[in-house]
Amino acid sequence: MEKTKQNSHPVRRVLLATDLSARCDRALDRATQLAAEWQAELLAVNVVESTQSPDMVLNWAYGADEANMQIVQQQLRDDLATAEVPVSVKVVKGDPAVSIAEVANQGACDLLVTGMARSEPFGRFILGTTVEKLVRLMSQPVLVVRKRPHGSYRRVLVASDFSRASSLALQTALKLFPDHQIVLFHAVKQSLAELASDMPQQLQADAGFQTKANEFYDAIGLKASDRARVTLHVEGGALEPVLTQYVRKHNIDLAVIGSRGQNSLMAGLLGSSASKLLHWLPCDTMIIGAQQSAD
């Protein structure tokens, strides 16, 4: 019976990427919560580095690589000892993004979960060019956890510019969270004159945006039952601040973002905008790469 339930959800194996520090504890908690909710397996991976502890530095100096690998494996097992899902662990060496993407593909993982970091060494993995590399390499969604989990995700938002990247983000959100209502958030750049007016209210009332959204749904073949779960919300202003304000005001738990939008709102997300949104948004963020398929 459990097997049938597991197979009914598109996520069958969750990959947790962790540096074993306290800053990744929230990602660990979220990964185990999602795996339990979806009846999925959990694979934890660490890209081992020589600076993780003083005794490990000595091991590296004396060429005792295997001893370090065993230390990390044991800590991974200890950290996941209370997880109520099937758990496996893997420790690898190499470039973080390349190594994690390889583990994800070899392990047939459907989702990568990792933590929000600001400092070295893991900060190089999460922010800046390395997260761009990871998203480009992976065909799976990348979930960056910021908030401490308090149960399942309840309020899910998709940032949209009506591009193909946005369609993949929306389809992924609908697929992963089949019982949720989804907010489709669209930001429109404004002139100084518009910013001084009541443009945000006018945008919400403008039927033209709903028509554009309907055309967007038609283009991706969204079925009626899924359309009924999507609510369009349009605001004027730069994406980062208006989206952040909306997330705070409405207690959004998860924002889903397509990584390769081509128009002025989402273009360059894999550059400075990705880091901006990861820093700005007070909620968890799921990034859908160009290789991600919603089929």
C-alpha positions, 0 to 999 in steps of 0.5 A: 500500500505504501509503495503504491502511494509512493509511486503516485507522487512524481518525487520518489527520491529527494537529494539533500546536499549538506556541509554538515554545519548548523546552517544546513539543519533547516534544509535537512529538516525540510528534506526529511519532511518532504520525503515523509510527506511524499513517501520518498527516499532520502539521499544525503550527500556531502562534498568533503573538504579538508577544512571541515575539522582539525583532525580531518586537516591532519588526515588530509596531510597524511593522505588518510582520505578514507578516514575522512570519508568515514568520519563524514559518512558517520556524521551524516548517518547520525544527523539522519538517524531519526528520519522516518524515511528510507535514508542513504548517504554518500560522500564525494570529493570534487567540484561541488556543483559537478559532484552533486549533479552527478550524484543526483543523476546517478541516484535518480533523484527528483529534487535537490534540497540544500541550505541558505549559506552566506559564508565559506566554504559552502557559501561558494556553492549556494551563491553566485556563479556556483548555483548558476552552474548547478542549476545549468547542470541539473535537470531537477528542481533546486530547493534552497531552504531559508525558513525553519519548517513548521509542517508542510508547505501551505502557500506556494507562489510562482514568479512569472513573466509568461515565458517558457521558464515560467511555464516550467515553474508553474507546471512543476509547482502544480505537479509537486503540490497537487492539492495546493492553490498556486499564486501566479505572480507577475511584476510589471516595470513602471515609469516614475509617473506610474509609480506615483499613481495607484497603478498597482490597483489598476494592474490587478483590475486590468482584464488584459493581464488575465487574457494574457494569462489565459493565453499562457495557460493555453500555450502549455496545455493547462487542464481546467482542474489545474487552471482552477488552482491558479490565481493571477496576481499582478503588481507594478514595480521591480521584481525583487522588492514587490515580490518580497513585499508580497511574500511577507504580507501573505506569508508565502512559504515557497516561491518557485522561479524559472531560471531562464526567462527572456524578457526584461523581468526575468532575464539574467536570473542566472546572474545577479538576479538569482543571488538577489532573490535568494537574499531578498526573499524571506521564504524558501525558493525553488529554482527550475533550470532550463533542462527541467521537464514538466512532463 
